[in-house]
Amino acid sequence: MPIYAYKCSACGHAKDVLQKMSDAPLVACPECGQSAFSKQVTAAGFQLKGSGWYVTDFRGGGANGAGNAAGKPETGSAGQSAPAAATTPAPPSSEGSAA
């Protein structure tokens, strides 16, 4: 449930109220009793900081293999490319040999 900030325009009393979004707004001031209590426009209660959750959480090589979609080579702990899998040497070509 959201928290709404209210302020009375008659006496200046301010109060934060936890209400459902479907609840009717309050109009009677709990301090002076007049019907001058109104909702205030306030800033959001959270901030997004840092280098970005998308880059740090989902773009790194995950267990499902979707993290390296750009085709970049995987790097080891020292920042070097990981060694390639062992390959067998290519058979000698028959080009240029005299028969």
N, C-alpha and C positions, 0 to 999 in steps of 0.2 A: 504494500500500500504506500502511496506517495505521502510525503509530508508537505503540507501547504503552510505558507507564512501569511498570517492575518495581521491587520493593524487597524485600530480604531481611529477614525478621523476626528472624533470629538475629544477624547482624552489622551490619545497617543499610545495607548496600551498595545503592545505587540506580543504575539503568541504563535508558536509553531504547532500545527494540529495534524495528527495522523488520521487521514480519511481515505475512504474508498473513492475511486474516480466517479462512481455513480451516486455518491452522497450529495445532497444539496449543500450549497455553500452556506457557511454560518453568517448571520446578519446581526445578532445581538451580542454586544460586547460583554464579556464576563466580568469586566472591571466596573464599568459605569452603567451598564444595562441599556444603553441607547442602541438604536439600530444603525450604527455607523461603522460596523465591523466589515472589512472587505479584504479579499485576497490580494496579495502583493505579487508582483512579477519578480522572480528571483533567478539567479544563475543556476546552472546544472550542478548537481552535488558530486560530480566525479570529473576527473581529468585523465586524458590519455597521454602518457609520457613515455619517453624512451625512443629506441630506434625502430620500433614497430613490432607488433606481435606476429604479423604475417611472415616477415623475414626470419625472425628468430625461431618461430615454432613450427612452421609448415614447409619452409623451403629447404631446410637442411635435410640431408639424406635420412629418410625414415626407414622403418622396417619393411614398409610395403614397396619400396623402390620408386615411389612417385616423386621423391625429393630431388632427383637429378634429371629433370625433364629437359634441361637446357643442353644436355650432352657434354657437360664439363667433366673432366676427369676427376675421380674421387681423390682426395688428398689425405695423406697420413698426418700424424701428429706434428711432424716437422714442417708441414706445408709443402712437401714434395709429392709428386704424382705417385700413386700406388703402382707397384710393379705389375706388369702384364702377366697373364697366365703363361705357363711354360708352353712353348710352341715347338713343333718339330721343324727341322730345317727343310727347306724346299729341295726337291730332287734336282740333280744337275741337269741343265738343259742340253739338248743335243744340237743346239745352234752352234755354228762355227767349227764343229769337229769334222775332220776329214775321214771319210769312210772308204 
